[in-house]
Amino acid sequence: TVYNPAATYAANLDALTRTAETHRLKRWDIGFVGHLSEGRVEALDRIFKAFPNSWWASLRTNRVFEQAADIYTQSRIVWNNAVKDDVNMRVFEALATRSFLLTQWVPDLAMLFEPGVHLVAYDSMNDCIEKMHYYLKHDEERERIAEAGYREVLAKHTFKHRVAQILEGAGIEVGR
C-alpha cells in the first residue's frame, strides 16, 4: 500500500498568492473555510467568542479554491479541523497561499510536514485558543512559519508530485 495524501494545484498558485506587500494586509484574525459539522460549530463558536474579528465561509460554487484563497490570504491564522482525522485539502490549500495554518493534530501530519516549522498543530480546543492568542501577538514568527509551509508545499505537495508518486509506485520511472 502506498500512502498518497491530498495535494494542491501549483499552476494556480501565482494567481492566487498575493504579492508580499498585499499578502501582509490581513483583514481577519482567524479564517475558516469549510462545511459545518457538529464539532466544528462548537469549536467555531468558541473561536468567534475569543476572536470576534474572524471570518467563516462555506463555499458551494465553481470557484471554491479561488474564493477560499482570498479568505486565507486575508486571515492572520487559517484554522483547520480534521473531521475525519486526516490531512485534508485545507492543509495544502492554506499553505499554498502563504498563509499561517493552525491545524488539528492528526497522526499522518508529521509524515508530511514538520509542526512548528511548516504549520502549527493543536491537540485540544484549549490548546488551539492558546496558540491563536500567541501567534496573533507574534507576527514575525507566524509569517516565517507561513513562508516555510508555502515553500514545503511547492517543493513536495503539488498534484505533479502525487502523480509522480503514483507512477513510481506502479514501477514507472518518472523524471522530476
C-alpha positions in Angstrom: 0.0 0.0 0.0 1.2 3.5 -0.9 0.1 6.5 1.1 -1.0 9.2 -1.3 -2.3 12.2 0.6 -4.0 15.2 -0.9 -2.0 18.0 -2.6 -2.5 21.4 -4.3 -2.6 22.6 -7.9 0.6 24.6 -8.4 -0.5 26.2 -11.7 -3.0 28.4 -9.7 -0.6 29.5 -7.1 0.9 32.6 -8.8 -2.6 33.9 -9.5 -3.9 33.1 -6.0 -0.9 34.2 -3.9 -0.7 37.9 -3.4 2.5 39.9 -3.6 4.4 40.1 -0.3 3.1 43.6 0.4 -0.6 42.8 -0.4 -0.3 39.5 1.5 0.5 41.3 4.7 -2.8 43.2 4.6 -4.8 41.0 6.8 -8.5 41.7 7.5 -9.3 38.8 9.8 -7.6 37.4 12.9 -8.9 33.9 12.2 -10.3 32.5 8.9 -12.0 29.2 8.2 -13.5 27.8 5.0 -15.4 24.6 5.2 -18.5 22.7 5.9 -20.1 22.8 9.3 -20.4 19.7 11.4 -21.4 19.4 15.0 -17.9 19.5 16.4 -17.0 22.4 14.1 -20.0 24.5 15.1 -19.0 24.3 18.8 -15.3 25.0 18.0 -16.1 28.0 15.8 -18.4 29.3 18.5 -15.5 29.3 21.0 -13.1 30.8 18.4 -15.5 33.6 17.4 -16.2 34.5 21.1 -12.5 34.7 21.8 -11.7 36.4 18.5 -14.6 38.5 17.2 -12.6 39.7 14.2 -12.9 36.3 12.5 -14.4 35.0 9.2 -16.1 31.7 8.3 -17.4 30.7 4.9 -19.0 27.6 3.4 -18.4 27.8 -0.3 -20.5 26.0 -2.8 -19.6 27.4 -6.2 -17.3 26.6 -9.1 -14.7 29.0 -7.8 -14.3 27.4 -4.3 -10.5 27.3 -4.3 -10.1 30.9 -5.6 -12.6 32.2 -3.0 -11.0 30.2 -0.2 -7.6 31.5 -1.2 -9.0 35.1 -0.8 -10.1 34.3 2.7 -6.9 32.5 3.6 -4.7 35.4 2.4 -6.8 37.9 4.4 -6.5 35.9 7.6 -3.7 36.1 10.1 -4.4 32.5 11.1 -6.2 29.9 9.0 -7.9 27.4 11.3 -8.4 23.7 10.3 -10.3 21.0 12.0 -10.0 17.5 10.5 -13.4 15.9 10.8 -12.2 12.6 9.5 -8.8 12.7 11.5 -7.0 13.1 8.2 -4.7 15.6 6.5 -7.4 17.3 4.5 -7.3 19.6 1.4 -7.4 22.7 3.6 -3.9 21.9 4.9 -2.5 22.1 1.3 -4.7 24.9 0.1 -3.9 27.2 3.1 -0.2 26.6 2.9 -0.2 27.1 -0.9 -1.5 30.7 -0.3 1.4 31.6 2.0 -1.0 31.5 4.9 -0.3 30.5 8.5 -2.1 27.3 9.3 -3.2 26.2 12.8 -4.5 22.6 12.3 -5.7 19.8 14.5 -3.0 17.2 15.2 -3.6 14.0 13.2 -1.2 11.1 13.1 -0.2 11.5 9.4 0.6 15.2 9.7 4.2 14.6 10.8 4.8 12.3 7.8 4.2 15.4 5.5 5.1 18.5 7.5 7.2 19.5 10.5 4.9 21.1 13.1 6.3 24.3 14.4 8.3 24.8 11.1 5.7 24.5 8.3 2.5 24.8 10.3 1.3 24.6 13.9 -0.8 21.8 15.3 -3.1 21.8 18.3 -4.4 18.8 20.3 -7.4 20.3 22.1 -9.6 23.4 21.8 -7.9 24.9 24.8 -4.5 24.4 23.2 -5.9 25.8 19.9 -7.2 29.1 21.6 -3.9 29.5 23.5 -1.9 29.1 20.2 -4.2 31.6 18.5 -3.5 34.2 21.2 0.2 33.5 21.0 0.6 33.7 17.2 -1.6 36.8 16.8 0.9 38.5 19.1 4.0 37.2 17.2 3.7 38.4 13.7 7.2 37.6 12.5 7.2 34.1 13.8 3.8 33.5 12.3 4.9 34.8 8.9 8.1 32.8 9.0 6.2 29.6 9.6 3.7 30.5 6.8 6.5 31.1 4.3 8.2 27.8 5.3 4.9 26.0 4.8 4.4 27.6 1.4 7.9 26.5 0.3 7.3 23.0 1.5 4.0 22.7 -0.4 5.7 23.8 -3.6 8.6 21.5 -3.1 6.8 18.3 -2.2 3.0 18.6 -2.3 1.6 19.5 -5.7 -0.5 17.3 -7.9 2.6 16.8 -10.1 4.3 15.3 -7.1 1.4 13.0 -6.3 1.2 11.8 -9.9 4.9 11.0 -9.9 4.5 9.1 -6.7 1.7 7.0 -8.1 3.6 6.3 -11.3 6.7 5.4 -9.3 4.6 3.1 -7.0 3.4 1.4 -10.2 7.0 0.8 -11.3 7.1 3.5 -13.9 10.2 5.7 -13.8 9.4 9.4 -13.8 11.9 12.3 -14.3 11.1 15.0 -11.8 
